[in-house]
Amino acid sequence: MNLNQLVKSVEDEVIELRRHFHQHPEVSGEEFETSKKIQEMLQQAGIPFKTGFATTGVLGIIQGEKPGGTVALRADIDALPIQEENDHDYQSKYADKMHACGHDAHTAMLYGVGKVLNQLRSELAGTVLLVFQPAEENAPVGGSQQMMDEGVFQEFKPDVIYGQHVWPDLPSGEVGVLPNEMMGASDRFKITIQGSGGHASMPHQTNDAIIIAGNLITQLQTIVSRNTDPLDSAVVTIGRIDGGYRYNVVADKVTLEGTVRTFKKEVKEMVKKRFSSIVEGIEKSFAANIKIDYLDGYPATINTPKWAEQVIETTQKILGESSTPAVSPSLGGEDFSRFLQQYPGAFYWLGTSVSDTSRQYPLHDPRFKLNEEALNKGVELMAQLAVDTLKKLEKEELETHESY
Ligand code: NI
């Protein structure tokens, strides 16, 4: 069987496996049954694997019968602490846990890719690594760095690494990829304002934390509107505010929580610097006490132009010339960024919008759904991408030798 036929032969199994994971979601750091199931499936498929990276991470290893380069393919395996609100017949069986980011599909597709490529071993020149990564949703820690720290690539070092993510904004059969910035850097902060409380009728005896918070919120917004180059991107969002007791009491304490999103390193550094000087300025001018907890999150996901180009080439070969529409980068954070800091590669979006609804619910929504028709395409694309990339690496290797 050729690659295309092999992909067809695993289609039902991939959908079934995705539904199994969907019904049994496990959140970051608790992917024990998910990990066990992955190992079971790899074993059945005759794919050697290693375990124990970031506790529940699994590395499948497919060695081609000819020597060559190494291509790593990554799927994240964790779910979110969300109560599912869909009514399909493979709903999450666990309360407050849901695969609302499609990692169930990523995991099932990577298994399918492994099963296909394992049957093409006699033709493969090089090694394909199947990286099943836990804790992607656990920003800013994540599972990718821990997997690398614990030696996931010690034996086989990737020449190229790819990751795919289901994408509800694109239809099935389309793929989004960009040559450089793909996803944003995602930082998280908490600000604690300590003033002093008292009676609402005697404000002069207090230091009103709500007034301080109001000023702080307004000033923080000037980082984007006044300090950021209009041609660059930055977001400062305060998503949560908490403080006060009742209508006639001046609040002594307010906490604010939020996130900063950027693409460029220098923009991120500028935002961070302005962030702390604004807080310090407000602290001084109101004679309050303000504490900042700033957590540096996932870095920006920056593709290697050459391998992003490979994604386009392979996608168009399989899905047609109009299958790679122009897309804008997203300021969502992604743990794959850390793999891309160490190895060349690309992250791309696999179109999975649902056709039988007028409204697409976004990733992380309790009503998020994906189009299972796209899974087969995702399997074929990733498998073909591995084959094409190994061929390219082989060709480059030959060319370097010829030039001596
Ligand atoms: Ni995700």
Residues whose N, C-alpha, C, O or C-beta is under 5 A from the ligand:
A	BS01	NI	C101
